[in-house]
Amino acid sequence: MTGAIIGVVVFLFVVLVVASAAIKIAQEYERGVVFRLGRFTGVRGPGLFMIIPFIERSVKVDLRVVTLDVPSQEAITKDNVTVKVNAVVYFRVVKPEDSVIKVFDHRYATSQISQTTLRSVIGQSELDEVLAHREKINQTLQRIIDEQTDPWGVKVSIVEIKEVELPQAMQRAISAQAEAERERRAKVVHAEGERQAAEKLAEAAKIMATQPIALQLRYLQTLTVIATEKTNTIVFPLPVDMIASLIKPKET
């Protein structure tokens, strides 16, 4: 009787082991790449699927978007400036079988390709392009990296340069250049304002030269403005033509 119980227990244990080896579950974001005696037989999932124990094996592949930080890379730009640049890469697996069969570790391989491509693209660009046209460089990086990872079943969707670190001497030079540019713009704006003011004054002078009454009206307006000031004494001249009639002797 005891031997029968032990046999049943052993049988149940073997059944559980075989069942656990045969029954696989893949999440919605996972796929199972199945191999039978070393040969690829297909992709299964999501959900519950079965394999033949000890004959088939499955490798789970995550299909979610992966955020990959590209460590800071030192590169020399086209105009011979040494910079340190880091970036972030967003990619996902679109062909699970290729990501398992054609590359040993697709994440590590994508990371290495991203680092190499980042140094290469920065080396082909001038410093002004790196600083002012970052979006264009991001698109170039995305296109090149995606082309190289496509055989592995990896789709690179976004590449963004996060930070560009410049030498201290170059930072001071760029700061001085920006300050000089601001001063130049300020002088140009000031000169343009002076030119426009001179043009308006010349036009006003021409009008007053042809219309003497306009000069007298301007004179009276100035007196009105002065009268609003809080001063004790105001001394102002009178135009001769305004008092000529007062001092001219009457004819008899």
Beta strands, then each sheet from edge to edge (+ up, - down):
strand 1: 23-26
strand 2: 30-36
strand 3: 39-44
strand 4: 47-50
strand 5: 56-62
strand 6: 66-76
strand 7: 82-93
strand 8: 154-165
sheet 1: 1+ 4-
sheet 2: 3+ 2- 5+
sheet 3: 6+ 7- 8+
end
